Amino acid sequence: MIPVHLKHLEQIAQSRPPGYLEAIRAAGTLSPDGQRLFLDDATHAQLRAKYNPSAKIGLGDLVHRVAGPIGRAIRWPCMKGDGSNDLKPGSPCAKAREALNAIKL
């Protein structure tokens, strides 16, 4: 059994597709104190494969997940500059991201 803290689970759910939180809560067993959810290994692996967004993205998207917040913080010229992690369309960074997305993970 894998214990998962509910606050951590809610943070993870923000980056997962809709329905993830409900599916994992339905599959797990709540601890007596109501702070943890217990999942068996097979169910955890199945739900992780179904709702893991990185399994359906390319290398460019994965690199952007890491580099996007850094670029925003240092005000990199490729960033839109509106406080988001979005790239300017047609910028060299956006073109590199598109090219790297040809490599599927």
C-alpha positions in Angstrom: 0.0 0.0 0.0 1.2 3.5 -0.9 0.3 6.3 1.5 -0.4 9.7 -0.1 -0.9 12.8 1.9 -4.1 14.6 0.8 -2.6 18.1 0.6 0.2 16.7 -1.7 -2.5 14.9 -3.8 -4.4 18.2 -4.3 -1.2 19.9 -5.4 -0.5 17.2 -7.9 -4.1 17.3 -9.2 -3.6 20.9 -10.4 -1.2 19.7 -13.1 -3.2 16.6 -14.1 -6.2 16.2 -16.4 -9.8 16.7 -15.0 -11.1 13.7 -13.1 -7.7 12.7 -11.6 -8.5 13.7 -8.0 -11.9 12.0 -8.1 -10.5 8.8 -9.6 -7.7 8.5 -7.1 -10.0 9.2 -4.1 -12.5 6.6 -5.3 -9.7 4.0 -5.7 -8.0 4.7 -2.4 -8.8 4.1 1.3 -8.8 7.1 3.6 -6.8 6.9 6.8 -8.6 7.2 10.1 -7.2 10.7 10.7 -8.5 11.8 7.2 -5.1 13.1 6.1 -3.8 10.3 4.0 -5.1 8.1 1.2 -3.8 4.5 0.8 -3.5 3.0 -2.7 -2.3 -0.5 -3.7 0.6 -0.6 -6.1 -1.3 -1.8 -9.1 -4.1 0.8 -8.8 -1.5 3.5 -8.3 0.4 2.5 -11.5 -2.8 2.3 -13.5 -4.0 5.7 -12.4 -0.6 7.2 -12.9 -0.4 5.9 -16.5 -3.9 7.2 -17.3 -3.5 10.7 -15.8 0.2 11.4 -16.2 0.3 14.4 -18.7 4.1 14.0 -19.3 3.4 10.7 -21.0 1.7 12.5 -23.8 4.0 15.4 -24.4 7.1 16.0 -26.4 10.5 17.0 -25.2 9.9 20.7 -26.0 7.0 20.8 -23.6 9.0 19.0 -20.9 11.9 21.4 -21.3 9.5 24.4 -21.2 8.0 23.1 -17.9 11.4 23.5 -16.3 12.7 26.5 -18.2 9.5 28.5 -18.5 9.4 29.7 -14.8 13.1 30.4 -14.9 12.7 32.5 -18.1 9.8 34.4 -16.6 11.8 35.1 -13.4 14.8 36.5 -15.3 12.6 38.3 -17.9 14.0 36.3 -20.9 13.2 38.0 -24.2 11.3 35.0 -25.6 8.7 35.2 -22.8 5.4 37.2 -23.4 6.1 39.4 -20.4 2.5 39.2 -19.0 3.5 37.3 -15.9 2.8 33.9 -17.5 5.2 31.2 -18.6 4.0 31.5 -22.2 6.4 32.1 -25.1 6.0 34.8 -27.7 4.7 33.2 -30.9 7.4 33.0 -33.5 10.2 33.6 -31.1 13.4 31.5 -31.3 12.4 29.7 -28.1 8.9 28.9 -29.4 10.5 27.5 -32.6 12.9 25.4 -30.6 10.0 24.1 -28.5 8.1 23.1 -31.5 11.1 21.3 -33.0 11.8 19.4 -29.8 8.2 18.3 -29.6 8.9 16.1 -32.5 10.6 13.8 -30.0 7.7 12.2 -28.1 8.4 10.9 -24.6 
